[in-house]
Amino acid sequence: MIKKEELSLVQEWDKTFPKSEKVDHSKVTFVNRYGITLAADMYVPKGAEGKLPAIAVCGPFGAVKEQCAGLYAQTMAERGFLTIAFDPSFTGESGGNVRYMASPDINTEDFMAAVDFLSLNEKVDAERIGIIGICGWGGMAINTAALDTRIKATVASTMYDMTRVGANGYFDAEDSEEARYEKRKALCAQRLEDLKNGEYKLGGGVSETVPDDAPMFLKDYHDYYKTNRGYHARSLNSNGGWNVIGVESFINQPILKYSNEIRSAVLVVHGDAAHSCYFGKDAYANMTKDSKYTDNKELLLIPGASHTDLYDGGDKGCIPFDKLESFFAENM
């Protein structure tokens, strides 16, 4: 057995959503190939017998498993799947130092390690494993599906391509060599400042207050991460945010390069009113362009839904759980 880090896990219910009486909940841990121990909440349908289809859930980028990843996992467990919602490396209750770092490679590996855990779980049918990635983890999920042939079905919900936004800015407004050079230059300078100061500077999570003239998506983030709706004490987005240099490598490492070679089923779900909708539309277009495996790929746009409406349903119940259930049932 590969040695695990000693983690301090909260045992009481501290989620942003009510506990379901239809599932059994427990804390579990597993190790990725970098030796980082990941913490997860496992949800099992009450009274379930035999080996179950399973789903690993993660996201949003900068959130923790007690927020919407856990909601997705618990709800899918109510529908007959064994599920885990996990914290990525360096965040939440998971291990890894330095804290609040991100990596296209390590975070893709986090999903693969979750598949390892599920594949070896005695309650799981190892031939029926899927994943759900939310927000920035939607892009990670697609990247994982391109790499991990064990995954039978993938859902990317309200996805970001973190490497694209890192390199090009929002709506590709900074897509130039000069803009990227200045960004790299600033990050390199910050590295030295951090070393001089003996600590990593945080980039800041969602602002405590949002001015009236702020873009709607910033108001949406505030309404989720800074209110009782979605605030959590361990969430980076709810508090201090990532280290400034935490996402440095995303600028040079496009994660969706081989998405059109994914043979397994993929469902991209996005709100058509979301500022991030272009990520989902373009990811689907790139996944199906010049691909031999398009019959099991689908783009589902939710009318009127914003980015954060797909975190917890918003006030309209926007998360299409019936569709997610049928998608996984048909493809796993």
Residue, then its C-alpha position, 0 to 999 in steps of 0.5 A: m500500500i502506498k503511504k498516505e499523508e496524515l490528514s485531519l478530516v472534519q467528520e460532522w456535516d459542514k456542507t452548503f447543502p442539506k444532507s440526504e436521507k437516501v444515501d450513506h455518507s463517509k470520508v475517504t482518502f486516496v493517493n495520486r501518483y505524486g504521493i499527494t493524499l486526496a480527501a473525498d466525501m463518498y456517497v452510497p445509495k442506502g440499501a444498495e446491493g452488488k457492484l454499482p456504477a460510480i462517478a467522481v466529481c470535482g470543481p469548481f476551480g477554487a471551490v471545495k467538495e463541500q460546495c457544489a461538487g458535493l451537491y452533484a455527488q449526493t444527488m447522483a448517489e440518490r439516483g443509484f450511483l456510488t459517487i465521490a466528491f474530492d478536493p484537488s491537491f493543495t486545497g481543502e482537506s486534501g494534502g500537498n504543500v505548498r497550499y493553494m497551487a494548481s497544475p494542469d498535470i497534477n490536477t488531471e492526475d487528481f481525477m485519474a487517482a479518483v478513478d484508481f480509487l473507484s476501480l479498486n473499490e469493492k462496491v464499484d463495477a470497474e467497467r462503469i466509471g464516469i466523471i463530472g467536472i464543474c467550472g475549471w474542472g470541466g476542462m480538466a475532466i475533458n483532458t482526463a477523458a482524453l488520457d484515461t481510457r477507463i472512463k466511460a462517460t464524462v460531464a463538463s458542467t458550466m466549464y472553463d478552459m483554465t489554460r485558455v483564459g490564462a493565456n488569452g484572458y477572458f473572451d481572448a481579449e489578451d490573445s497576443e504575444e505581447a500580452r502573454y509576455e507581460k503576464r509571464k514577466a509579472l509572474c516571474a517577478q512575483r516568484l522572487e517577491d514571494l521568496k524574499n517575503g518567505e510566503y506566497k502572496l494570495g491573489g484574492g478570492v471573490s470580493e467582499t463587495v461588488p459595485d453596482d456597475a460590476p459585470m453580472f458574472l462577478k455579481d453571480y460569483h459574489d452571490y454564490y461564494k460570499t453568501n450563505r448560499g455557497y460560502h465555505a470557510r475552506s473555499l479559496n474563492s470564498n476567502g483569500g484565493w489562489n497564490v498569485i503564481g499558483v496558475e503560472s503553468f496554465i499559460n503554456q499548457p493547453i489542456l484540450k489539445y487531444s479532445n477530438e481523440i476521446r472515444s468515450a461519451v462526453l456531455v458538455v452542459h452550459g447555461d446560454a446566459a453564462h459569460s463562460c458559455y463560449f468555453g463550452k461551445d468551443a470545447y464541444a466544437n473542437m472535440t468533434k472537429d475531425s473526430k471519428y467519435t462524434d456519435n456519443k458527444e453532446l452539447l446541452l445549453i440550458p436556456g437563461a442559466s448563468h454560470t453559477d446557476l449550474y453550481d447549485g441550480g440557482d433559483k430555477g433548478c437549472i442543473p439537468f440531473d435527469k439528463l445526467e442520470s440518463f447520460f451516465a446510465e446509457n453510456m456506462 
